[in-house]
């Protein structure tokens, strides 16, 4: 489901057969927007999930690298868990930031893998017996080869084929202030090997039940869904998803684009569980200069100096060829008749 910014009036196309003359891609639901049929997705069900092989597992950290190639070049997408921050309830600024370092890896099944790490107080001395354990972060990565319906926080979700779901669990955390919140930061990135005549765009959308990040290069998109619910102390609770690209200086150019999303959860007692997911899409339209937050490079044309160099080089090459021909004619007895002809011609003139 990809609602159209909470429009109360349902006037969207949604790829219905009556407007396209093709099989339905979805339908328009009042107060929600487009509800798309798998494998279609997007505000108007204009994009289609790309079926790709399961990515290789990184046993060092819970990163996902999704690579695939087509006639337009190689596309590389990355998902990474960056940091955990405690946010002050007054200033809304970070009190502490904890970057993830070492993870313990466990394979659960062919499609599911688990990573575990402990975070210690910034005031602790690493390796000492008096290190203060702040929390334990447990991340489970699950790959869905087929379309699957799941339930999380009392909400039914449809997992697209070839999608990766991150289940992030955080144990009890020692807050500096009981009114502060926690924010976990995730990074998404897409990069193309194509560097000339290419456009990228970025879109962060809001709906009734989720936020969506779409990073697009030409017709390929990396699409992340961040639902607005979490399990906090084993109960469903509303959470806030925030775009952090300006604060964290996200990379942005025509063939490589990056985004940081912060999931903000309220103060809690025992544990929290979050459940974002990602898919790779084929879009019906190329990213262009009119797309959201677009960055484009045009086809490279020859500069004046480059054109002048080519012309001068061509003339020089022609002159060299002419001189070689003249030398061959005048040095070889086989061309005596030719030499006599030119001699008579020049004598008359």
C-alpha positions in Angstrom: 0.0 0.0 0.0 1.3 3.4 -0.9 -1.2 6.1 0.1 -1.1 9.5 -1.6 -0.2 11.8 1.2 -3.4 11.2 3.2 -5.7 12.7 0.4 -9.2 12.5 1.7 -10.7 12.5 -1.8 -9.9 9.4 -3.8 -9.2 10.6 -7.4 -6.2 8.6 -8.3 -5.6 6.4 -11.3 -3.9 3.5 -9.4 -3.4 1.6 -12.6 -7.0 0.4 -12.9 -8.0 -1.4 -16.1 -10.7 1.2 -16.9 -8.1 3.9 -17.3 -5.2 1.9 -18.8 -6.8 -0.8 -20.9 -4.6 -3.4 -19.1 -5.0 -5.6 -16.1 -5.5 -3.8 -12.8 -2.4 -2.8 -10.8 -4.4 -1.6 -7.8 -7.5 0.4 -6.7 -8.1 3.7 -5.0 -9.4 3.6 -1.4 -11.1 6.6 0.2 -8.9 8.4 2.8 -6.1 6.0 2.1 -5.0 6.4 -1.6 -3.8 3.7 -3.9 -3.8 0.1 -2.7 -1.5 -1.8 -5.1 -1.6 -5.4 -6.1 1.8 -7.2 -5.8 4.2 -6.8 -7.4 3.2 -3.2 -8.2 3.9 -0.4 -5.9 4.0 3.4 -5.7 1.6 6.4 -5.4 -0.2 5.4 -8.6 1.0 1.7 -8.6 3.4 2.9 -11.4 6.4 0.8 -10.2 7.1 -2.9 -10.2 9.2 -4.9 -7.8 12.2 -6.4 -9.5 12.8 -10.1 -8.8 16.5 -10.6 -7.9 18.6 -13.3 -6.3 19.0 -13.3 -2.6 22.0 -11.1 -1.7 25.1 -12.5 -0.1 25.4 -12.4 3.7 27.8 -10.1 5.5 28.9 -12.0 8.6 30.7 -9.0 10.1 27.7 -6.6 10.4 24.0 -6.4 9.5 24.5 -4.6 6.2 22.8 -5.7 3.0 24.4 -5.2 -0.4 22.1 -5.8 -3.3 23.8 -5.8 -6.7 22.3 -6.5 -10.1 23.1 -5.6 -13.7 21.1 -4.8 -16.9 21.7 -3.2 -20.3 22.1 0.2 -18.6 24.9 -0.9 -16.3 25.4 -2.1 -12.7 23.2 -1.0 -9.9 24.3 -1.4 -6.2 22.0 -0.8 -3.2 23.1 -0.8 0.4 21.2 -0.9 3.7 23.1 -0.2 6.9 22.4 0.4 10.6 24.4 3.4 11.5 24.0 4.5 15.1 21.8 4.7 18.2 21.1 8.1 19.8 19.5 9.3 23.0 17.5 12.5 22.2 16.9 15.2 24.8 13.2 15.9 25.3 13.6 19.7 25.4 16.2 20.5 22.7 15.5 17.4 20.6 19.2 17.2 20.1 21.4 14.1 20.7 22.6 13.6 24.3 24.7 10.6 23.4 25.5 8.9 20.1 26.6 5.3 20.0 28.1 3.9 16.8 27.9 0.2 16.1 31.2 -1.6 16.1 31.4 -5.4 16.6 28.5 -7.8 16.0 28.1 -11.4 16.8 26.6 -13.3 13.8 24.3 -16.3 13.9 22.7 -18.0 10.9 19.1 -19.0 11.7 18.1 -20.3 8.3 18.9 -19.9 4.6 16.8 -16.7 4.5 17.2 -15.5 8.1 20.3 -14.2 9.9 20.8 -12.6 13.3 23.3 -10.1 14.6 23.9 -9.1 18.3 25.9 -6.3 19.8 26.3 -4.6 23.2 26.5 -0.9 23.7 28.4 0.5 26.7 28.4 3.9 28.3 30.6 6.6 26.6 32.1 7.2 30.0 33.2 3.6 30.4 36.8 2.4 29.7 36.7 -0.2 27.0 37.7 -3.6 28.2 37.6 -2.8 31.8 35.6 -4.8 34.3 33.6 -1.8 35.3 32.2 -1.1 31.8 28.5 0.0 32.1 26.3 -1.9 29.8 23.6 0.4 28.3 21.7 -1.9 26.1 21.8 -4.9 23.7 20.8 -4.5 20.1 19.5 -7.6 18.3 19.0 -7.4 14.5 17.4 -10.1 12.4 17.6 -9.9 8.6 15.0 -11.9 6.7 14.8 -12.3 2.9 11.5 -12.8 1.2 11.7 -14.5 -2.2 7.9 -14.6 -2.6 5.1 -12.3 -1.7 4.2 -13.0 1.9 1.7 -11.6 4.4 3.0 -11.0 7.9 1.6 -9.4 11.1 3.6 -6.9 13.2 2.3 -4.7 16.0 -1.3 -5.9 15.3 -1.0 -4.7 11.7 -1.0 -6.9 8.6 1.8 -6.2 6.2 2.4 -7.5 2.7 6.1 -8.3 2.0 7.0 -7.9 -1.7 9.0 -10.6 -3.4 12.7 -10.0 -3.3 12.5 -7.8 -0.2 14.6 -7.6 2.9 13.1 -7.1 6.3 15.0 -5.8 9.3 13.6 -6.7 12.8 15.5 -4.6 15.3 15.2 -5.4 19.0 16.7 -3.1 21.7 16.8 -4.3 25.3 16.4 -2.1 28.4 18.3 1.2 28.0 19.7 3.4 30.8 18.3 6.8 29.9 19.9 10.0 31.2 16.4 11.4 31.7 13.2 9.5 31.8 11.6 11.9 29.4 14.2 11.4 26.7 13.7 9.3 23.6 15.8 6.8 21.6 16.5 7.1 17.9 18.0 4.4 15.8 19.5 5.6 12.4 19.4 3.5 9.2 21.1 4.3 5.9 19.9 3.5 2.4 21.9 4.0 -0.7 21.7 3.3 -4.4 24.6 3.7 -7.0 24.8 3.2 -10.7 27.9 2.5 -12.8 26.6 4.9 -15.4 28.1 8.3 -15.0 27.0 10.2 -18.1 23.5 11.4 -19.1 22.0 10.1 -15.8 19.6 11.5 -13.2 18.8 10.7 -9.6 16.0 11.7 -7.3 14.8 11.3 -3.7 11.4 11.2 -2.2 10.3 10.8 1.4 6.6 10.2 1.6 4.1 10.1 4.5 0.9 8.0 4.8 -1.5 7.1 7.5 0.4 4.0 8.6 4.0 4.3 7.1 6.7 6.5 5.8 8.5 5.6 2.5 11.9 6.6 1.1 12.5 6.2 -2.6 16.0 6.6 -4.0 15.8 6.6 -7.8 18.5 6.5 -10.6 17.0 6.5 -14.1 14.3 3.8 -13.9 15.6 1.9 -10.9 14.6 2.7 -7.4 15.6 1.5 -3.9 12.4 1.7 -1.8 12.2 1.5 2.0 9.1 1.3 4.1 9.1 2.5 7.8 5.8 1.7 9.5 4.7 4.1 12.2 4.3 1.4 14.8 6.6 -0.4 17.1 6.3 -2.9 19.9 7.3 -1.0 23.0 7.3 -3.1 26.2 5.4 -5.7 24.2 2.6 -3.3 23.2 1.9 -1.5 19.9 3.0 2.1 20.1 3.1 5.0 17.5 6.7 6.0 16.5 8.0 8.8 14.4 10.3 8.4 11.3 12.4 11.3 10.5 14.6 12.2 7.5 18.1 13.1 8.7 19.9 13.8 5.4 20.7 17.5 6.1 22.0 16.7 9.6 24.2 13.8 8.5 25.4 15.2 5.1 23.9 12.5 3.0 25.7 11.9 -0.4 23.8 13.1 -3.4 24.8 13.2 -7.0 23.5 12.0 -10.4 24.6 8.4 -10.1 24.8 7.9 -6.3 22.3 8.9 -3.7 22.0 8.2 0.0 19.5 8.8 2.7 19.4 8.5 6.5 16.2 7.7 8.4 15.9 8.0 12.2 13.2 6.0 13.9 12.2 7.7 17.2 10.8 5.7 20.0 9.6 6.9 23.4 11.0 6.2 26.8 10.4 2.5 27.7 11.0 0.0 30.4 12.1 -3.3 29.0 12.4 -3.6 25.2 11.4 -2.3 21.8 11.0 -4.0 18.4 11.1 -2.2 15.0 10.3 -3.7 11.6 11.4 -1.7 8.5 11.8 -3.3 5.0 13.3 -2.6 1.5 12.7 -3.6 -2.1 14.2 -2.8 -5.5 11.8 -1.3 -8.1 11.5 -0.8 -11.8 9.8 2.6 -12.4 7.6 3.5 -15.3 9.4 6.8 -15.8 13.0 7.8 -15.7 14.2 10.2 -13.0 14.6 13.6 -14.6 15.2 17.2 -13.8 11.5 17.6 -12.8 11.7 14.8 -10.3 11.8 15.4 -6.5 15.3 16.5 -5.3 16.7 15.6 -8.7 20.4 15.8 -9.7 21.3 15.3 -13.4 24.3 15.2 -15.6 23.9 15.8 -19.3 25.7 13.9 -22.2 29.2 15.1 -22.4 29.9 17.2 -25.5 33.3 18.1 -26.9 34.7 21.5 -25.8 36.0 24.1 -28.2 39.6 23.2 -27.4 38.8 19.5 -27.9 37.2 20.2 -31.3 40.2 22.4 -32.3 42.6 19.6 -31.3 40.7 17.0 -33.4 40.7 19.3 -36.5 44.4 20.2 -36.2 45.2 16.6 -35.7 43.2 15.5 -38.7 44.8 18.1 -40.9 48.3 17.2 -39.8 47.5 13.5 -40.4 46.3 14.3 -43.9 49.4 16.3 -44.7 51.7 13.5 -43.5 49.8 11.0 -45.8 50.2 13.4 -48.8 54.0 13.8 -48.1 54.4 10.0 -47.8 52.6 9.5 -51.2 54.8 12.2 -52.9 58.0 10.6 -51.5 57.0 7.1 -52.7 56.2 8.4 -56.2 59.4 10.3 -56.6 61.7 7.6 -55.1 60.3 4.7 -57.1 61.2 4.0 -60.8 57.8 2.4 -61.3 56.2 5.8 -61.1 58.4 7.4 -63.9 55.4 8.0 -66.1 53.6 9.8 -63.3 56.7 12.0 -62.6 56.9 12.9 -66.4 53.2 13.8 -66.3 53.6 16.2 -63.4 56.8 17.6 -64.9 55.0 18.5 -68.2 52.0 19.8 -66.2 54.0 22.2 -64.1 56.2 23.2 -67.1 53.1 24.4 -68.9 51.9 26.4 -66.0 
